[in-house]
Amino acid sequence: MLALRIVSLLSLTLASASVARQAPQKLSSSAVPIPPGERDLPMIMADQPIVVSGATKDLEGPVFLPDGTLLFSDTQGGRVMRLDRSRRIASVVKLPGLMPGGMALGPDRRLYIAAANTSGGGAVVSMALDGSDQQVIVPEAEGFAPNDLVFDHGGGFYFTDARGGIGAPEGGVWYVKGNAKPVPVLQHVSVANGIALSPDDKTLWVGGFALGQLHRLNLTDATTIAPFGATTAYHFNGSAPDSMRSDATGRVYVSLYGQGRILVFTPTGLPLAQIVLPGRDAGRNLNLTSLALRSGSSDLAIVASDGRPGGNATIFHAQMPN
């Protein structure tokens, strides 16, 4: 028995020495390492960068028009911008006192914009595609902080209210149709940010920016969550989820602000793939805020910036495999 114990102790000592002699694993040199649980996801590299000269900081809200023109916003510059199919960029309109964020094309072929102000609030406004005929849909006086929006097939839209923070779940999701007042759909969210709707209007996706969460809401009608229909489908690592979109198959694309990449989820909320921007490992293009999906194709437009003085704001292209 004594001999057995001596052998066991000797084996343990030799094993410990072997572990001690192993060279330490090399740490990632990336400015934003991909979390271990997401490293094996298929990776799609974005390409075809177009630098937006004169952008103040963040780009936001890209929307494809039927002719292939891309509208987007220079948020801190207060401008709605246009990228035509010849890759020419022009300013469409400036919104005095507002910072345009998420945007969507309405069924009336008008552009709807969730815009912030400098006081922590904001408004939802609409306009003709050339920037004329501006109308206030949700006024600043209502007290919301609109961040992003998405239309359903019934002609109404959902918008996120980005109020609150960690320990202060004051934001949520509201629904507007016609001239009616906003109706609450989901409340007590810490900085509700991105929002997407499934192709059948039955599943609403909402990003909780402050806590890094992706919420999946099964709807029985436009404003009612089904019993046991609200779940937190995913918890993000690192910087927080920003705007999101859903494609014709129900896949959900979530922008990761501060990481320079997009996570793609199945219609049930499982990670499927990731789209990454060039330069992210060196700390470039990290402030990826949003994307647009071009109808009838697998093409995406992605907007991002370096988020620092002297940095660039850039539009990228990517293609999602079928």
Buried (B, 14 or more C-beta within 10 A) or exposed (E): EEEEEEEEEEEEEEEEEEEEEEEEEEEEEEBBBBEEEBEEBEEBEBEEBBEBEEBBBBBBBBBBBEEEEBBBBBBBBBBBBBBEEEEEBEEBBEBEEBBBBBBBBBEEEBBBBBBBBEEEBBBBBBBBBEBEEBEEBBEBEBEBBBBBBBBBEEEBBBBBBBBBBEEEBBBBBBBBBEEEEBBEBBEEBBBBBBBBBBEEBBBBBBBBBBBBBBBBBBBEEBBEBEEEBBEEBBEBEBBBBBBBBBBEEBBBBBBBBBBBBBBBBBBEBEBBBBBBBBBBBEBBBBBBBBBBBBEEEEBBBBBBBBBEEEBBBBBBBBBBEE
